[in-house]
Amino acid sequence: MKSLLKIRYEFAFETRQPINDVLNMSIEDFIIAQNIWNEYITKKNNNTGGETC
């Protein structure tokens, strides 16, 4: 299982958010933001027929 720190770094990279902003999020806010991002990527991929990122 990935460490929470690694997951946050990957999320910051994928979403192009400042790493400090991502690291300073509460765990609850981070999980919400990550879920929203995952839904966005899923919908984007379904609409284009493939991975675009």
N, C-alpha and C positions, 0 to 999 in steps of 0.2 A: 504494500500500500504506500502511496506517495505521501510525503510529509506535507503538512498544511502549508508550510513556507514555499515548497516547490510548486504546489498547486496555485498559490497566489502569484508567484513569479510568472508562471505560464499564462495565467489569466491576464495579468498586466500586459504581457507581450502580445497575446492574441487580440486584446481589445484596444491596444495602444493607449492604455491609461498610464499616468505617472505611477511608478512603483510605490512611491511614498503614500499616494492616495489609497492604493490597494492594500498596502500593509497596515495602514491606519484604520481600515474599516473594521467594524465589529464583526464577529463571526456570523451573526444573523444577517447583517447587511451584505456581507460577502456572499453568503449562500443565495440570497435573493438576487443579487446582481449576476451571479454565475448562472442561475436558473433562467433568468431573462435572456442572457447572452446565448445560452444553449438553445432556447426556443427560437430565437432570431436566426441562428445559424441553420437550424433544422428547417425552418420555413424557407429560408433563402435557398438552401440546397434542393428542397422539394420543388421550388418554382423554377430553378434553372436546370434541373435534371442531373446535377452533379455537384461535386465539391468545388467551391470557388475561392476558398481561402488558402 
